[in-house]
């Protein structure tokens, strides 16, 4: 089969993980440069050829979203230029992504289109996270290893729309550790699991991830943990947001980087890259669910994820049944569980749900986790020529979704003409309950979580339904006896009374 010159191919992937003392820690640019050189070696080319890169696209740092003032650092004004300068590359194009765990795959999709149209030929897609170094520097009162100055500004890719509305912020639903537990309890209700059953259910799924992480040399926590260990509440594995103990939460405090080299098939041939190094992007799709949490159809599904999967498999002319390797975005168990439901994967599928080890165990390097997943996927597919790999990526609160199918064999369809515009319009028109910002009267509980501060339950955040089926957000009074009971006994569907008082909806049972 003759492969067109403008076919985009992934030819190299590299990773970098540092666990050294702060004094020896590299900054994000240095980490990315290390991973880029590793990617060149992985492609079978000299690292000096990185000078020929014409386009660099980068993910954003967690500090950009968390707040540079809080971390006492400054943002990079042009990360692609910093990387290009360090590699000696004379860049023509500089791109940076908005915030979101979906953005590594989104950047790969965007760069594939540019290569297809001849706007780029030799591309580096990269990202890093040094949140561990930043927090250590803050604790020690020293300057973090972070360079900040570079000329110009990169072109921004991805939607820059704020993820939260003012009402969500009122209930502190701008933090994933508070939002994903709401999804989890909604899933538990759909599956009709008791609390003990569901704890074991989550532990079984994520124990499989930790097994993969234990065998990955780049993992932050290369330790296998049993289902019981993950699901049992202990002093170390304390509650964070019920029903998630610590070991079921993504870990952000890491220093990690990953890079991917992507180019046209013509350029790859000119550089003498062996056919065995080439990995093809045979289908991709980017969609988002109804944007705000107040608007969701429900809290146990993802219409956008489902639609993205259908389009990706249709474009790649394959199906989930013949996918051999996958990496499901795993910031929390609910993300994996929803992905299984929407992509048609059994919860007890014998195929591992990750090629890295997942965000809680391999590490959750901010927006850049999926870059690592793709690098690992490339290695898996090369070791098993002709097999297919599936990646799904998630940004914000099951909000933004990117999905892709990869193989060492090129697809037989021209995916550049696939459009997701109509799919997105259909998702946006999905029916949701009306929302009441000020709620009064009888209600029932749609989903909930109990937020803990250390070992102490602090408050419950509740999504409720009024008798007329209007949805609302609410909280309980700070009653420790009640909050403890909510982690042990069933409160889904329980009837209660809600009163709007002092600017918030207060729920009493």
C-alpha positions as CSV (number, residue, x, y, z in Angstrom):
1,X,0.0,0.0,0.0
2,X,1.5,3.3,-1.1
3,X,1.3,5.9,1.7
4,X,0.8,9.5,0.7
5,X,3.6,12.0,1.3
6,X,1.4,14.2,3.4
7,X,0.3,11.4,5.7
8,X,1.0,12.4,9.3
9,X,3.1,9.9,11.3
10,X,4.3,9.7,14.9
11,X,7.9,8.6,14.7
12,X,9.4,9.2,18.2
13,X,8.3,9.5,21.8
14,X,10.3,10.2,24.9
15,X,9.6,10.6,28.7
16,X,11.4,12.1,31.7
17,X,10.7,11.6,35.4
18,X,12.7,13.3,38.1
19,X,12.6,12.5,41.9
20,X,15.7,14.3,42.9
21,X,16.3,16.9,45.6
22,X,15.1,20.4,44.8
23,X,18.6,21.8,44.4
24,X,19.2,19.4,41.4
25,X,15.7,19.6,39.9
26,X,15.4,20.7,36.3
27,X,12.8,23.2,35.2
28,X,10.1,22.3,32.7
29,X,12.0,23.5,29.6
30,X,15.0,21.4,30.6
31,X,12.8,18.4,31.3
32,X,11.1,18.7,27.9
33,X,14.4,19.0,26.1
34,X,15.5,15.8,27.8
35,X,12.3,14.1,26.7
36,X,12.6,15.5,23.2
37,X,16.1,14.1,22.8
38,X,14.8,10.8,24.1
39,X,12.1,11.0,21.4
40,X,14.7,11.6,18.7
41,X,16.6,8.5,19.8
42,X,13.4,6.6,19.9
43,X,12.8,7.6,16.3
44,X,16.2,6.4,15.3
45,X,17.5,9.8,14.4
46,X,20.3,12.0,15.7
47,X,19.3,14.5,18.4
48,X,21.0,17.2,16.3
49,X,18.2,16.8,13.8
50,X,15.9,18.5,16.3
51,X,17.2,21.7,15.0
52,X,15.1,21.0,11.9
53,X,11.8,21.2,13.8
54,X,9.5,23.8,12.3
55,X,6.6,23.6,14.7
56,X,6.3,23.1,18.5
57,X,3.0,22.7,20.3
58,X,2.9,22.5,24.1
59,X,0.4,21.8,26.9
60,X,0.1,24.3,29.7
61,X,1.5,24.0,33.2
62,X,-0.8,23.4,36.3
63,X,0.5,26.6,37.7
64,X,-1.2,28.5,34.8
65,X,-4.6,27.3,36.0
66,X,-4.0,27.1,39.8
67,X,-2.6,30.6,40.0
68,X,1.0,31.7,39.7
69,X,0.6,34.1,42.7
70,X,-0.3,31.2,45.0
71,X,2.7,29.2,43.9
72,X,5.0,32.3,43.9
73,X,6.1,31.8,40.3
74,X,5.6,33.3,36.9
75,X,4.2,31.8,33.7
76,X,6.1,31.1,30.6
77,X,5.2,33.7,28.0
78,X,6.2,31.5,25.1
79,X,7.1,27.9,26.1
80,X,7.4,26.7,22.5
81,X,10.0,29.4,21.8
82,X,11.9,28.5,24.9
83,X,12.1,24.9,23.8
84,X,13.0,25.8,20.3
85,X,15.8,28.0,21.5
86,X,17.1,25.3,23.7
87,X,17.1,22.8,20.8
88,X,18.6,25.3,18.3
89,X,15.4,25.2,16.2
90,X,14.3,28.1,14.0
91,X,10.6,27.8,14.5
92,X,8.0,28.8,11.9
93,X,5.0,27.9,14.1
94,X,4.4,28.1,17.9
95,X,1.3,26.7,19.5
96,X,0.2,26.3,23.1
97,X,-2.9,24.5,24.5
98,X,-5.5,25.8,26.9
99,X,-6.0,24.0,30.2
100,X,-7.4,20.4,30.1
101,X,-6.3,16.8,30.3
102,X,-7.7,16.4,26.8
103,X,-5.1,18.8,25.3
104,X,-2.2,16.4,24.5
105,X,-4.5,14.4,22.2
106,X,-6.1,17.6,20.9
107,X,-2.6,18.9,19.9
108,X,-1.8,15.7,18.2
109,X,-5.1,16.0,16.2
110,X,-4.4,19.6,15.3
111,X,-0.9,19.0,14.3
112,X,-1.9,16.0,12.2
113,X,-4.3,18.3,10.2
114,X,-1.5,20.8,9.7
115,X,0.8,18.1,8.4
116,X,-1.9,16.9,6.1
117,X,-2.4,20.3,4.6
118,X,1.3,21.1,4.3
119,X,1.4,23.8,7.0
120,X,3.9,21.9,9.1
121,X,6.4,19.1,8.3
122,X,8.5,18.4,11.4
123,X,6.6,18.8,14.7
124,X,7.4,18.5,18.3
125,X,4.4,18.1,20.7
126,X,5.5,18.3,24.3
127,X,4.6,19.2,27.8
128,X,5.8,18.9,31.4
129,X,4.7,19.4,35.0
130,X,6.9,20.4,37.9
131,X,4.3,20.9,40.5
132,X,6.4,18.9,43.0
133,X,9.3,21.3,42.6
134,X,7.0,24.3,42.9
135,X,5.4,23.2,46.1
136,X,8.8,22.1,47.6
137,X,10.2,25.5,46.8
138,X,7.3,27.2,48.4
139,X,7.6,25.1,51.5
140,X,11.4,25.8,51.7
141,X,11.1,29.5,50.9
142,X,13.4,29.3,47.9
143,X,13.1,30.1,44.2
144,X,11.6,27.3,42.1
145,X,13.6,26.1,39.1
146,X,11.5,27.9,36.5
147,X,12.6,30.2,33.7
148,X,10.0,32.7,32.5
149,X,11.2,35.0,29.7
150,X,10.8,34.4,26.0
151,X,9.8,36.7,23.2
152,X,6.4,36.6,21.5
153,X,3.2,34.7,22.2
154,X,2.2,31.3,20.8
155,X,-1.1,30.7,19.1
156,X,-3.6,29.2,21.5
157,X,-5.3,26.0,20.6
158,X,-8.5,24.6,22.3
159,X,-11.4,26.4,23.9
160,X,-10.4,29.0,26.6
161,X,-13.9,29.1,28.0
162,X,-14.1,29.2,31.8
163,X,-15.1,25.7,33.1
164,X,-17.3,27.0,35.9
165,X,-20.3,29.4,36.2
166,X,-20.8,31.6,39.3
167,X,-23.3,29.2,40.9
168,X,-20.9,26.3,40.8
169,X,-18.2,28.4,42.3
170,X,-20.6,29.3,45.2
171,X,-20.6,25.6,46.2
172,X,-16.8,25.2,45.5
173,X,-17.5,22.9,42.5
174,X,-14.4,24.2,40.8
175,X,-12.2,21.5,42.2
176,X,-12.1,18.0,40.6
177,X,-11.7,16.4,44.0
178,X,-15.2,17.7,44.9
179,X,-16.9,17.2,41.5
180,X,-15.8,13.6,40.5
181,X,-17.2,12.1,43.7
182,X,-20.6,13.5,42.6
183,X,-20.2,11.5,39.4
184,X,-19.1,8.4,41.3
185,X,-22.1,8.3,43.6
186,X,-24.4,8.8,40.6
187,X,-22.8,5.9,38.9
188,X,-23.2,3.8,42.1
189,X,-26.9,4.6,42.0
190,X,-27.2,3.6,38.4
191,X,-25.4,0.3,39.1
192,X,-27.5,-0.2,42.2
193,X,-24.4,-0.9,44.3
194,X,-24.4,-0.6,48.1
195,X,-21.5,1.5,49.5
196,X,-19.4,-1.6,50.5
197,X,-20.0,-3.2,47.1
198,X,-19.0,0.0,45.2
199,X,-15.9,0.5,47.3
200,X,-14.8,-3.0,46.3
201,X,-15.9,-2.3,42.7
202,X,-13.6,0.8,42.5
203,X,-10.8,-1.0,44.2
204,X,-10.8,-3.8,41.7
205,X,-10.7,-1.5,38.7
206,X,-7.9,0.6,40.0
207,X,-5.9,-2.2,41.4
208,X,-5.4,-3.3,37.8
209,X,-4.0,0.2,37.0
210,X,-1.6,0.1,39.9
211,X,-0.3,-3.3,38.6
212,X,0.7,-1.7,35.3
213,X,2.2,1.3,37.1
214,X,4.3,-1.1,39.2
215,X,6.0,-2.3,36.0
216,X,6.6,1.1,34.4
217,X,10.0,2.6,35.1
218,X,8.7,6.2,34.6
219,X,5.9,5.7,37.2
220,X,5.8,8.1,40.2
221,X,4.4,5.3,42.4
222,X,5.6,2.0,41.0
223,X,3.8,0.0,43.7
224,X,1.1,-2.6,43.3
225,X,-1.9,-2.1,45.6
226,X,-4.7,-4.6,46.0
227,X,-8.3,-3.8,45.7
228,X,-8.7,-4.0,49.4
229,X,-5.8,-1.7,50.1
230,X,-7.2,0.9,47.7
231,X,-10.7,0.7,49.1
232,X,-10.1,0.4,52.9
233,X,-10.1,3.6,54.9
234,X,-7.0,4.0,57.0
235,X,-5.1,6.8,58.6
236,X,-2.9,7.0,55.4
237,X,-5.7,6.2,53.0
238,X,-8.1,8.7,54.4
239,X,-11.3,10.0,52.9
240,X,-10.8,13.0,50.5
241,X,-14.3,13.4,49.0
242,X,-16.6,10.4,49.7
243,X,-16.6,7.8,48.1
244,X,-12.9,8.4,47.2
245,X,-10.1,7.7,49.7
246,X,-6.7,9.2,49.0
247,X,-5.4,6.2,46.9
248,X,-8.2,6.7,44.4
249,X,-7.3,10.3,43.6
250,X,-5.0,11.5,40.9
251,X,-1.6,12.7,42.0
252,X,-0.6,16.1,40.7
253,X,2.6,16.6,42.8
254,X,5.1,15.2,40.2
255,X,8.0,16.3,38.1
256,X,7.5,14.7,34.6
257,X,7.8,15.5,31.0
258,X,6.9,13.8,27.7
259,X,7.5,14.6,24.0
260,X,6.3,13.3,20.7
261,X,7.9,13.8,17.3
262,X,5.4,13.9,14.4
263,X,6.0,14.6,10.8
264,X,4.9,14.0,7.2
265,X,5.6,10.6,5.7
266,X,7.7,12.3,3.1
267,X,9.9,14.0,5.8
268,X,10.2,10.7,7.7
269,X,11.4,9.0,4.5
270,X,13.9,11.8,3.8
271,X,15.3,11.4,7.3
272,X,15.7,7.7,6.8
273,X,13.3,6.7,9.6
274,X,12.6,3.0,9.6
275,X,9.1,1.9,8.8
276,X,9.0,0.0,12.0
277,X,9.2,3.3,13.9
278,X,6.1,4.8,12.3
279,X,2.7,5.0,14.1
280,X,-0.4,6.2,12.4
281,X,-3.3,8.2,13.8
282,X,-6.2,6.4,12.0
283,X,-9.1,8.3,13.6
284,X,-9.7,11.1,16.1
285,X,-12.5,13.3,17.4
286,X,-12.8,16.2,19.8
287,X,-16.1,17.0,21.5
288,X,-17.4,18.4,24.7
289,X,-20.4,17.7,26.9
290,X,-22.9,20.4,28.0
291,X,-20.4,22.8,29.4
292,X,-21.5,23.6,33.0
293,X,-22.3,21.2,35.7
294,X,-25.7,22.8,36.2
295,X,-26.5,21.8,32.6
296,X,-25.6,18.1,32.5
297,X,-28.1,15.6,31.3
298,X,-27.2,13.5,34.3
299,X,-24.0,12.7,36.3
300,X,-23.4,9.1,35.4
301,X,-22.9,9.4,31.6
302,X,-21.1,11.3,28.8
303,X,-23.0,11.8,25.6
304,X,-19.9,13.5,24.1
305,X,-17.7,10.6,25.0
306,X,-20.1,8.2,23.4
307,X,-20.4,10.2,20.2
308,X,-16.6,10.7,20.0
309,X,-16.1,7.0,20.3
310,X,-18.5,6.2,17.5
311,X,-16.9,8.7,15.2
312,X,-13.4,7.6,15.9
313,X,-14.1,3.9,15.3
314,X,-16.1,4.7,12.2
315,X,-13.2,6.8,10.8
316,X,-10.6,4.2,11.7
317,X,-12.8,1.4,10.3
318,X,-12.4,-0.7,13.5
319,X,-14.2,-1.3,16.8
320,X,-13.5,-1.5,20.4
321,X,-13.7,-5.3,20.2
322,X,-10.5,-5.5,18.1
323,X,-8.6,-2.8,20.1
324,X,-5.8,-4.6,21.8
325,X,-4.3,-1.7,23.9
326,X,-6.1,1.2,25.5
327,X,-5.6,4.0,27.9
328,X,-8.7,5.4,29.5
329,X,-8.3,8.7,31.3
330,X,-8.1,7.8,35.0
331,X,-8.0,10.9,37.1
332,X,-10.7,9.2,39.3
333,X,-12.6,5.9,39.0
334,X,-15.7,7.6,37.7
335,X,-13.8,8.8,34.6
336,X,-12.8,5.2,33.8
337,X,-16.3,3.8,34.6
338,X,-18.1,6.3,32.3
339,X,-15.5,5.6,29.6
340,X,-16.3,1.8,29.9
341,X,-20.0,2.4,29.6
342,X,-19.7,4.8,26.7
343,X,-17.2,2.9,24.7
344,X,-18.7,-0.5,25.3
345,X,-16.1,-2.0,27.5
346,X,-17.0,-4.5,30.2
347,X,-15.9,-3.5,33.7
348,X,-14.1,-6.8,34.0
349,X,-12.6,-6.7,30.6
350,X,-9.3,-8.7,30.7
351,X,-7.5,-6.0,28.7
352,X,-5.7,-3.5,30.9
353,X,-7.4,-0.1,31.0
354,X,-4.1,1.7,30.9
355,X,-0.6,1.5,29.2
356,X,1.0,3.8,31.8
357,X,-0.5,2.9,35.2
358,X,-3.0,5.7,35.4
359,X,-3.0,9.1,37.0
360,X,-3.0,8.1,40.7
361,X,-0.1,5.7,40.3
362,X,1.9,6.4,37.2
363,X,1.4,10.1,38.0
364,X,-1.0,12.9,36.9
365,X,1.4,15.5,35.5
366,X,-1.2,18.3,35.1
367,X,-2.5,18.6,31.6
368,X,0.2,16.4,30.1
369,X,-0.7,12.9,31.3
370,X,-2.0,11.8,27.9
371,X,1.3,12.7,26.2
372,X,2.9,10.0,28.3
373,X,0.0,7.6,27.5
374,X,0.6,8.1,23.7
375,X,4.4,7.6,24.1
376,X,3.7,4.3,26.0
377,X,1.1,3.4,23.4
378,X,3.6,3.9,20.6
379,X,6.0,1.4,22.2
380,X,3.2,-1.1,22.7
381,X,2.1,-1.0,19.1
382,X,5.6,-1.2,17.7
383,X,6.2,-4.3,19.8
384,X,3.0,-5.8,18.3
385,X,2.8,-4.6,14.6
386,X,-0.6,-4.4,13.1
387,X,-2.4,-4.1,16.4
388,X,-4.7,-1.1,17.3
389,X,-4.5,1.2,20.3
390,X,-7.2,3.5,21.7
391,X,-6.7,6.7,23.7
392,X,-9.4,8.7,25.5
393,X,-8.6,12.0,27.2
394,X,-10.7,14.1,29.4
395,X,-10.5,17.8,30.4
396,X,-12.1,19.6,33.4
397,X,-15.1,17.6,34.8
398,X,-15.8,15.0,32.1
399,X,-16.3,18.2,30.0
400,X,-13.9,18.1,27.1
401,X,-13.1,14.8,25.3
402,X,-10.5,13.7,22.8
403,X,-10.3,10.2,21.5
404,X,-8.1,8.5,18.9
405,X,-7.2,5.2,17.4
406,X,-3.5,4.4,16.6
407,X,-1.8,1.6,14.7
408,X,1.5,0.7,13.0
409,X,-0.7,0.2,9.9
410,X,-2.1,3.2,8.1
411,X,-5.9,3.5,7.9
412,X,-7.7,3.3,4.6
413,X,-9.9,6.3,5.1
414,X,-9.2,10.0,4.7
415,X,-10.1,11.2,8.2
416,X,-9.3,14.9,7.3
417,X,-12.8,15.2,5.9
418,X,-14.6,14.0,9.1
419,X,-16.5,16.8,10.9
420,X,-17.8,16.7,14.4
421,X,-19.9,19.9,14.1
422,X,-23.2,18.2,13.7
423,X,-22.4,15.8,16.6
424,X,-21.6,18.7,18.8
425,X,-24.8,20.4,18.0
426,X,-26.8,17.3,18.9
427,X,-24.9,17.0,22.3
428,X,-25.6,20.7,23.0
429,X,-29.3,20.1,22.5
430,X,-29.5,17.2,25.0
431,X,-32.4,17.5,27.5
432,X,-31.4,18.5,31.0
433,X,-33.5,19.2,34.1
434,X,-34.3,22.9,34.7
435,X,-32.1,24.4,37.3
436,X,-33.1,26.4,40.4
437,X,-30.5,28.6,42.0
438,X,-32.7,29.3,44.9
439,X,-34.5,26.2,46.1
440,X,-37.2,25.8,48.7
441,X,-39.4,22.8,49.6
442,X,-39.4,19.1,49.5
443,X,-36.6,17.4,47.5
444,X,-34.8,14.2,46.9
445,X,-31.0,13.5,46.5
446,X,-29.7,13.0,43.0
447,X,-26.1,12.6,44.0
448,X,-23.8,13.9,46.8
449,X,-20.3,13.8,48.3
450,X,-18.9,14.4,51.8
451,X,-15.8,16.5,51.8
452,X,-13.1,15.7,54.5
453,X,-10.4,17.8,56.1
454,X,-7.9,15.3,57.2
455,X,-9.8,12.7,59.2
456,X,-12.8,15.0,59.9
457,X,-15.8,15.3,57.7
458,X,-16.3,19.0,56.9
459,X,-19.4,19.3,54.7
460,X,-21.6,17.6,52.2
461,X,-22.2,18.9,48.7
462,X,-25.5,17.7,47.3
463,X,-27.2,17.8,43.9
464,X,-31.0,17.6,44.6
465,X,-34.2,17.5,42.7
466,X,-37.3,19.5,43.8
467,X,-40.7,17.9,43.5
468,X,-41.2,19.6,40.2
469,X,-37.9,18.0,39.0
470,X,-35.9,21.1,39.0
471,X,-32.3,20.5,39.9
472,X,-30.3,22.5,42.5
473,X,-27.0,22.5,44.4
474,X,-27.0,22.5,48.1
475,X,-25.1,21.8,51.3
476,X,-25.9,20.4,54.7
477,X,-25.3,22.0,58.0
478,X,-21.9,21.0,59.6
479,X,-23.2,18.1,61.6
480,X,-20.4,15.5,62.1
481,X,-22.8,12.8,63.1
482,X,-24.8,13.3,59.9
483,X,-21.8,13.6,57.7
484,X,-20.3,10.3,59.0
485,X,-23.6,8.6,58.5
486,X,-23.6,9.8,54.8
487,X,-20.4,7.8,54.2
488,X,-22.0,4.6,55.7
489,X,-25.6,4.6,54.7
490,X,-27.5,5.3,51.5
491,X,-28.6,8.8,50.8
492,X,-29.2,8.6,47.1
493,X,-32.9,9.2,46.5
494,X,-33.5,10.1,50.1
495,X,-36.2,12.7,50.7
496,X,-35.3,15.9,52.5
497,X,-36.2,19.6,52.8
498,X,-34.2,22.4,51.2
499,X,-34.3,26.1,52.3
500,X,-32.5,29.0,50.6
501,X,-30.7,30.9,53.4
502,X,-27.8,33.3,53.6
503,X,-27.0,32.9,49.9
504,X,-27.0,29.1,49.8
505,X,-29.4,26.2,49.6
506,X,-29.4,24.3,53.0
507,X,-30.6,20.7,53.1
508,X,-32.1,19.0,56.2
509,X,-33.0,15.4,56.5
